[in-house]
């Protein structure tokens, strides 16, 4: 039998998690790290670690309201890093890109233009699938005009709740009028697909208020919706003032999730994962990038990069003091420091197989045994007998999760983590 415990243990959006990374000694040169890798269809991720506020639930690598001179220095340093990374990967081509953080639109319109200019100059980034994160306070017409002009195909906005009281309870002091203004501005700016992030499980939230937020979001007919269960994590605003968890919290979140999933299906949305719902239509991009098989290049302090056998980044923290220290270190580095990988995790053959499974199984379409065999030369069920246990428990059929399995993705993912990665994550000191 499978005893998953709580359905809300952790969001396994990457494997291994960054808390498993350790300093690399010696630091390998990027030219060697990427030698022999297929760089014809990479993902480019650019990290802007700044926000106008730090939400209570947020454990991302970001700083709120930095001095303006630091933003200026950050863009200059990002340009130096991008140039060194490009020199280490001649001929690299990016099939798609994302600019995240933080809140990239914390940058002013001229600063966003500078960012796009430096990326074009160093990486040759051309128009293609490009996603950019924004917030209600920073989704202004002048910034959105830059995104539209520079080819953003998807704009994602974190609303979390359309009810002010719920947003405030989640540590996000926003107002509904500001949210409505931002969504109107996004729709007026251009043809980019709209994604709205919402959170369920907020203190005081009920099925009726959750439905109210869903209804409000649907009035803008977003091409995508991401629905996140609330987590209270160490070093976050909510974590610092946490009270004992309500014993009914798991059941409440599960009920709200199931209600939303059913409602969105009736509204014509396709469920792609536990969190992602997409409205079929013209904005479905033909995506030649595959997260299971293709690499990712991260630029900026806080960005991670993936090759076949090495995931690497800079140091990671959540606490304000440590984030500021890591940023200061990044800004002070000589350009030659960007020729090497700093902190990371080396994936052996077994971890490469496990990552492929997790990145496939936690998607609604599930894992393709033929693709797995073609990639690794072995059988999926042979390598992972745990799949049979998921089937016996009703969480999977064949090589895809059932509806109940998708609902328990945040337990199934951690359950499948290897012992080695689990120990490395447990040894991480949260800062």
Secondary structure, 3 states (H helix, E strand, C coil): CCCCCCCCCCCCCCCCCHHHCEECCCCCEHHHHCCCCCCCCEEEEEEECEECCCCCCCCCCCEECCCHHHHHHHHHHHHHHHHHHHHHCCCCCEEEEEEEECCHHHCCHHHHHHHHHHHHHHHCCCCCEEEEEECCCCCCHHHHHHHHHCCCCEEEEEEECCCHHHHHHCCCCCCHHHHHHHHHHHHHHCCCEEEEEEEECCCCCCHHHHHHHHHHHHCCCCCEEEEEECCCCCCCHHHHCCCCCCCCHHHHHHHHHHHHHHHHHHCCEEECECCEEEECCCCCCCCCCCCCCCCEEEECCCCCEECCCEEEECCCCCCHHHHHHHHHHHHHCCHHHHHECCEEEECCHHHHHHHHHHHHHCECCCCCHHHHHHHHCCCHHHHCCHHHHHHHCCCEECCEECHHHHHCHHHHHHHCCCHHHHHHHHCCCCC
